[in-house]
């Protein structure tokens, strides 16, 4: 790590569930000094667990707000209002506030924090747990280039980070935030198909998972358009084109388009206070 987060700036994690802990551990593996990392936890036993596992400091929420240069808010969206009510009086305008809560716009935080407080909104996905996450980063009205770079550095410790305008966050949530669930759904369906075709469940699972990993690496590393990669597998009058025809006949492509639009629309509803 070479940017400001590596040079003695304190980072506090408020909310250390699975995603928060994944970010914490990734940042430490990337070289952050545990002495410059603070965490908060509701339960004393959880606090002791984090301190013992990572060697970080455990403090109250208000202390984190006073001591840290960067605050990473990783609590559930429904808990964010209570947390902000507690934090707001103690967050100085020079602090960077990073929200990893789905659906809450930066303007919501800016309205509750001191005038001029920089806020960055991030939508990570669950593969941050295995350092293969995709995090989408958007700056609020007071976030500078330096603030965005600091956020990118933190989230790149657990995968990739992409900067987008906040107006595109709902679409990104539909694609990458919810994206892993679509792949799990597909693997589940293909595994069931393998069982129907006479394979043991574990064999079907292993075949599908390794095929998915291999296809993903080829997509990432080859630079080829997915259509070209698909065509390379699709022989004239062969097995693959027969399967593709059935997928098209059953409207799978249209179903995916509709599903992603529904996810985007739901993200918009949540952002506007819908339940």
C-alpha positions in Angstrom: 0.0 0.0 0.0 1.5 3.3 -1.0 -1.2 5.9 -0.6 -2.4 7.9 2.4 -4.1 4.9 4.1 -0.7 3.4 4.5 0.9 6.3 6.3 -0.5 6.3 9.8 -4.1 7.4 9.0 -6.5 5.6 11.3 -9.4 3.6 9.8 -12.4 2.6 11.8 -14.9 -0.2 10.9 -18.3 0.3 12.4 -20.1 -2.9 11.8 -17.9 -6.0 11.6 -20.2 -8.7 10.3 -19.1 -10.9 7.4 -18.5 -8.1 4.9 -17.0 -5.7 7.5 -14.6 -8.4 8.8 -13.7 -9.4 5.2 -12.7 -5.8 4.5 -10.8 -5.6 7.8 -8.8 -8.7 7.2 -8.1 -7.8 3.5 -6.8 -4.4 4.5 -4.5 -5.9 7.1 -3.2 -8.5 4.6 -2.5 -5.6 2.2 -0.1 -4.2 4.7 -2.1 -1.9 6.9 -0.7 -1.6 10.5 -3.2 -3.1 13.0 -2.3 -0.3 15.3 -4.0 2.1 12.9 -7.2 0.1 12.7 -10.2 0.5 15.0 -13.3 -1.6 15.2 -16.6 -1.3 17.0 -18.8 -4.2 18.1 -22.1 -4.4 19.9 -21.2 -7.5 21.9 -18.2 -7.6 24.3 -17.4 -11.2 23.2 -17.3 -10.1 19.5 -15.0 -7.2 20.4 -12.6 -9.6 22.2 -12.7 -12.0 19.3 -11.7 -9.3 16.8 -9.0 -7.9 19.0 -7.5 -11.3 19.6 -7.7 -12.4 15.9 -6.4 -9.2 14.3 -4.6 -7.2 17.0 -6.8 -4.1 16.3 -8.2 -1.6 18.8 -11.8 -2.0 19.9 -13.6 1.3 20.8 -17.1 2.7 21.1 -18.8 4.2 18.1 -18.3 7.7 19.4 -14.6 7.2 20.1 -14.1 5.8 16.6 -15.8 8.9 15.2 -13.4 11.1 17.1 -10.1 9.1 16.5 -10.3 7.8 13.0 -9.5 9.6 9.8 -11.7 7.2 7.7 -15.0 5.7 9.0 -16.3 2.7 7.2 -20.0 2.1 8.0 -20.8 -1.5 7.3 -24.0 -2.0 9.4 -27.3 -3.1 7.8 -29.2 -0.4 6.0 -32.0 -0.5 8.6 -29.5 0.2 11.4 -27.9 3.1 9.7 -30.2 5.8 11.0 -29.6 4.9 14.6 -25.8 4.8 14.0 -25.8 8.2 12.3 -27.8 9.7 15.2 -25.1 8.5 17.6 -22.1 9.4 15.4 -23.1 12.8 13.8 -22.2 15.0 16.8 -18.7 13.6 16.9 -17.8 13.4 13.2 -15.6 16.4 12.2 -16.0 17.6 8.6 -12.5 16.5 7.6 -13.3 12.9 8.3 -14.0 10.6 5.3 -17.2 8.6 5.7 -17.5 5.5 3.6 -20.9 3.7 3.5 -21.1 0.0 2.5 -24.9 -0.1 3.0 -27.0 -0.9 0.0 -29.5 1.6 -1.3 -28.7 4.6 0.9 -27.5 7.7 -1.2 -24.7 9.9 -0.2 -27.1 12.9 0.2 -28.8 11.0 3.0 -25.5 11.0 5.0 -24.6 14.5 4.0 -27.9 15.8 5.4 -27.1 14.2 8.8 -23.4 15.0 9.1 -21.6 18.3 9.5 -21.6 20.5 6.4 -18.8 19.6 4.0 -18.3 16.1 5.3 -17.0 13.9 2.4 -19.1 10.8 1.9 -18.3 7.9 -0.4 -20.8 5.2 -1.2 -19.6 1.7 -2.0 -21.5 -1.4 -3.1 -19.3 -4.5 -2.5 -20.5 -8.0 -3.1 -20.0 -11.2 -1.1 -16.9 -12.5 -3.0 -14.9 -9.9 -0.9 -14.9 -12.9 1.5 -12.5 -14.7 -0.8 -10.6 -11.5 -2.1 -12.5 -11.7 -5.4 -15.0 -9.0 -4.7 -16.4 -6.3 -7.1 -16.9 -3.0 -5.4 -18.6 0.0 -7.1 -17.6 3.4 -5.7 -19.4 6.7 -6.0 -18.4 10.0 -4.4 -20.8 12.4 -2.7 -20.9 16.2 -3.4 -17.9 16.9 -1.0 -15.7 13.9 -1.9 -12.5 14.8 -3.7 -10.2 12.7 -5.9 -8.1 12.0 -2.9 -11.1 10.6 -1.0 -12.1 8.4 -3.9 -8.6 7.1 -4.2 -8.5 6.2 -0.5 -11.8 4.3 -0.8 -10.5 2.5 -3.9 -7.4 1.4 -2.1 -9.3 0.0 0.8 -11.7 -2.0 -1.4 -9.0 -3.2 -3.8 -7.5 -5.2 -0.9 -10.4 -7.6 -1.3 -10.9 -7.7 -5.1 -11.6 -5.1 -7.8 -13.0 -1.6 -7.4 -14.8 0.4 -10.1 -15.7 4.1 -9.9 -19.1 5.1 -11.3 -21.5 8.0 -11.0 -23.9 7.6 -8.1 -26.8 7.7 -10.6 -25.6 4.2 -11.8 -25.4 2.6 -8.4 -28.8 1.0 -8.7 -27.8 -0.6 -12.0 -24.5 -1.8 -10.5 -26.3 -3.2 -7.5 -28.5 -5.3 -9.8 -25.5 -6.5 -11.8 -22.7 -7.1 -9.3 -24.2 -6.6 -5.9 -26.8 -9.2 -6.5 -24.9 -10.9 -9.2 -23.3 -13.8 -7.3 -26.9 -15.0 -6.4 -27.7 -15.4 -10.1 -24.7 -17.6 -10.6 -25.5 -19.7 -7.6 -29.0 -20.1 -8.9 -27.7 -21.2 -12.3 -25.3 -23.7 -10.7 -28.1 -25.1 -8.6 -30.3 -25.6 -11.7 -27.5 -27.1 -13.7 -26.6 -29.5 -10.9 -30.2 -30.6 -10.7 -30.0 -31.2 -14.5 -26.9 -33.3 -14.0 -28.8 -35.5 -11.5 -31.7 -35.8 -13.9 -29.2 -37.0 -16.6 -27.9 -39.7 -14.2 -24.9 -38.2 -12.5 -24.3 -38.3 -8.7 -24.9 -34.9 -7.1 -21.3 -34.3 -6.1 -20.0 -35.2 -9.5 -22.5 -32.9 -11.2 -21.6 -30.1 -8.7 -17.8 -30.5 -9.3 -18.3 -30.5 -13.1 -20.4 -27.4 -13.1 -18.2 -25.4 -10.5 -15.0 -26.1 -12.3 -16.6 -25.3 -15.7 -17.8 -22.0 -14.2 -14.3 -21.2 -12.8 -12.6 -21.9 -16.1 -15.1 -19.9 -18.1 -14.8 -17.0 -15.7 -11.0 -17.0 -16.0 -11.2 -17.1 -19.8 -13.7 -14.2 -19.8 -11.4 -12.2 -17.6 -8.0 -13.0 -19.2 -8.7 -13.6 -22.9 -10.1 -10.2 -23.7 -12.5 -11.9 -26.0 -16.2 -11.0 -26.3 -18.4 -13.6 -24.6 -20.1 -14.3 -28.0 -16.8 -15.4 -29.5 -16.0 -17.6 -26.5 -19.5 -19.2 -26.8 -19.1 -19.7 -30.5 -15.8 -21.5 -29.9 -17.7 -24.1 -28.0 -20.7 -24.3 -30.3 -20.2 -26.7 -33.2 -22.6 -26.9 -36.2 -25.4 -29.3 -35.4 -23.7 -30.2 -32.1 -24.8 -30.6 -28.5 -24.1 -27.0 -27.4 -26.3 -25.4 -30.1 -29.1 -27.8 -29.2 -28.9 -26.6 -25.6 -28.7 -22.9 -26.6 -31.8 -23.3 -28.8 -33.7 -24.6 -25.8 -32.5 -21.7 -23.6 -33.7 -19.3 -26.3 -37.0 -21.1 -26.7 -37.7 -20.8 -23.0 -36.9 -17.1 -23.0 -33.9 -17.3 -20.6 -32.3 -14.2 -22.1 -35.5 -12.2 -21.7 -35.9 -13.5 -18.2 -32.5 -12.3 -17.2 -33.2 -8.8 -18.6 -36.4 -8.7 -16.6 -34.8 -10.0 -13.5 -32.0 -7.3 -13.6 -34.5 -4.6 -14.2 -36.5 -5.8 -11.2 -33.4 -5.7 -9.0 -32.6 -2.2 -10.2 -36.1 -1.0 -9.5 -36.1 -2.5 -6.1 -32.8 -0.8 -5.3 -34.4 2.5 -6.3 -37.3 1.8 -4.0 -35.0 1.1 -1.1 -33.0 4.2 -1.8 -36.2 6.3 -1.7 -37.2 4.9 1.7 -39.4 2.0 0.4 -39.9 -1.2 2.3 
